[in-house]
């Protein structure tokens, strides 16, 4: 199984957890008790070496925080993470597609090695750097202005114009 990133929010740092309670914290990740025991063997501190193993929340947060950092793949600005290769790769032919989503720019490209789809999020302020670093092939819903063009007079003209012409206009007699 691949490396996981466990969120640290559910852990209370002043609380003492046993192995089953840690597994119930991460129930949606299907955390197995043997995994927690492996963490203890790798260096997760317990209160004492007696049974049941009790772990302070502070120690669990520190251990998982370090583990999360080591499991992340850090990419350069011009690189994206390829899920198939499991490595940071450059975009195929340095071409990307951009899409504006919730105050961020979603860049989409293909891997140089396996040609699978790669995605990466950038800040809106990075747009000029993206355009200078990559060749922007397609822009999806990316607006350079603050106001959308949805409220223009063009839509009103389309509604007024009839969609079908008269038969007499097509075939003059």
N, C-alpha and C positions, 0 to 999 in steps of 0.2 A: 504494500500500500504506500502511496506517496506521503510526502511530508505534509503535516497539517499546521495551520496557524490557529491557535486556540485564543479566543477573546478573553481578556483579563477582567472585564467588567463584572461578571457574576461572582468573583472571588472577594470575600470580605477579609481584609488583612488582619483583623484582630481575632478571627475565628479559628478554631482548631478543627481540621477535617480528618476523617478517616478515609480509607480507600474507597469505600462504597459511596460516601458523600461526594467525593471528587468525581466519581463516575456519574452520579446523578446530576451534577452541575453541567456536565457535557454529554447529556443523554442524547441530544440530537446528533452528536458526532459519533455515537456508538462507541464511546470510550470503554475499553475493557479493563477490568481490574489488573490484569497481568501487565498492561501498558504502564499503569501507575507504579507497579512494583519494579518495572524496568527503569522508570524515572528515578526511583529511590536508589537503584544500583548505579545509575549514572551520576548521582550526586545530589538529588533532592533531599534536603535535610528533614529528618524526623525529629520529634520532640525527644524521644528516647528510643532505645533499640528493643523495646518490649512489644508485645502483641496486645491489642491491635495497634498498627502503625498510625500515629497521629502526626499531622503535618500542619504547621501554622500557615495561615493564608498568606502572610508576608513572604514566607519562603517559597510557597507555591507560585505566587505572582512573579517573584524574581526569577525562578527557574524557568517558567513558561515564557517570560519576557525575553530572556536570553535565547531560549529555544526558537521562539518566533523570529527573532532577528537573524539567527543563523539559517533558518529555513527559507527566508525571502531571497529572491534573486534581484540584485540591484542592476538596473540597466542604465546605460548612458542615454543622453538625449536623443540620439539618432538610432537607438536600438529599441526593439520590442521583445516581449517574452513569447516564445513559440511553445504552445502547449504540447505539440507533438514531439519536438526535439528536446523539450525541457531545458532550454538554454536561451540566453539573450542572443537575438539574431538581428541582422540588418534587414531593412525592407528590400524586397525584390525590385530591382531597377530604380531604387530610391523613389518609388511612387507610392503615394498614400491617398486615401479618401478621407475627407473630414466631415464630421457631423456635430452639430451643436446640441448638447444635452445638458440641461439643468445647470447652466453656468460653467460648464466644462466643454472642452473639445475632445471628441472621441475620434482617434485616428485609427484607420483600418488599413492593413496592408497584407502582403503575402510573404512567407518565409523564403529566403534565398535557397535554402537546402531542400526542404520538403514541399514547398509551395502551399502550405496550409495557411489558414487565415490567422492573422495576429491582430490584437487590439491593444491600444494604450490610451490612457487619458492624459490630457494636458490642460493647463490653465489657459484662460482666454488671453492672458498677457503674452503667452508663448506663440500666438498666431503668426506674427511677423518672422520669428525664428523658424517656425515650421515651414513657411513659404520659401525662406532662403535656403533651408537645409534639404528639403524634399521637393519633388515635383508633385504638386497637387493635381491629381487627375480628375477627381470628381468632388464636388462640394455638395453635401446633402444638408439642407436647412441651416446653412451658415450665413448669417446676415452680418454685413459690415456696418449697418446702421442700427439705431436703437428701435426704430419703428418698423413694423412688419408691412409688407406691401399688400396685405390682405384687404385693406380698406381703401382701395383706389377706385377711380371712376371706370376702370376697365371692366370690372365685374358688372357694373350697372349697364354698360353698353352691351354686354353679352346677353343679359336678361331681356333687354328691349328688342334685340335683333331676333327675327324668327329663325328657327333652326332649320326649317324646310323651305325651299323655294317653290314657287308655283310651277306647275307643269308647263304652263305656257311660256315661261321664261326660258326653260331648258330647251324646248323644241319650238322655235318660231315657225309660224305658218307661212 
